[in-house]
Amino acid sequence: MKKINVDPKDLEPIETDGINLLYIGTFLFALATFGIIYQPNWIDDQTQSVWLKVTMMGTVLGLIGLRIVKRRRKRLGL
């Protein structure tokens, strides 16, 4: 395998904030939440409440992350 030598001074940071990934992740967690609520027979009765909590918290944290990223974008003028 060929080794690539790169000078760290030549590297520039990627200008992205990951908002698209936040949208996708939040949507998938919300979809999973509704799936668990409306189709409870997909999961065992013992673990249903745990997965419901996990998907709800994923949705809430995604919404909080979206708010933070949008505020940061607005503050930086992006």
C-alpha positions, -999 to +999 in steps of 0.1 A: +000+000+000+014+034-010+018+059+018+007+095+012+026+123+028+005+154+034+017+186+051-008+196+078-003+232+068-019+225+034-051+211+049-081+233+053-112+225+075-144+214+058-170+240+061-201+220+070-224+218+100-241+185+094-276+198+093-287+174+066-276+144+088-295+159+117-327+162+096-323+125+084-316+112+119-344+131+136-368+120+109-358+083+113-361+085+151-395+101+148-406+074+123-394+047+146-413+063+175-445+063+156-439+027+144-435+015+180-466+034+192-489+022+164-474-013+159-465-025+194-464-062+183-431-056+164-412-057+197-414-079+229-435-065+257-404-064+280-384-042+258-411-021+242-410+007+268-372+008+266-372+012+228-400+038+230-379+059+254-348+055+232-366+066+201-384+095+218-351+108+233-335+105+199-362+126+184-360+152+211-322+154+210-324+157+172-348+186+175-325+203+200-295+198+177-314+213+148-322+244+169-286+248+179-273+244+144-298+268+129-290+294+156-253+289+149-258+293+112-278+325+117-252+339+141-224+332+116-244+345+086-243+312+067 
